[in-house]
Amino acid sequence: MNATEKILSVYDKEQLKEIADHGCESGVCSQHIYYGDTKAFFGDYEDQILDELVLNYGTEFLVDLFKDADASLDIYMNNVTWAFIELVAFEAVEDETVRLEQEEAKIVEYMQPMTV
């Protein structure tokens, strides 16, 4: 199981939406609240987490997180983990929204009167 799959298996749709809307700081990330939890997750999936964040936000984003953490590794790993979880949540919510819009468009198309 990769890091994305792990997050998607831990949090349900409502929790992912809450994370996407309010961030991990809101406390909805019940499995990733404490430094022990976020550091363990970071340790297990460091390469994938960093790759995804660099791909989506650039290297400077990670540098900024480190500066914001005042060079504390614990705070940095926590913030990087939270940023990753928020990215996964945002993408999951966005994917669900697109899927629902596509289904709605199909229904609207189906409901259109047939022209002969």
Sequence and secondary structure as in RCSB ss.txt:
>XXXX:A:sequence
MNATEKILSVYDKEQLKEIADHGCESGVCSQHIYYGDTKAFFGDYEDQILDELVLNYGTEFLVDLFKDADASLDI
YMNNVTWAFIELVAFEAVEDETVRLEQEEAKIVEYMQPMTV
>XXXX:A:secstr
  HHHHHHHHS HHHHHHHHHH GGGTT TTS SHHHHHHHHHHHHHHHHHHHHHHH HHHHHHHHHHTTT HHH
HHHHHHHHHHHHHHHHHHHHHHHHHHHHHHHHHHHHS    
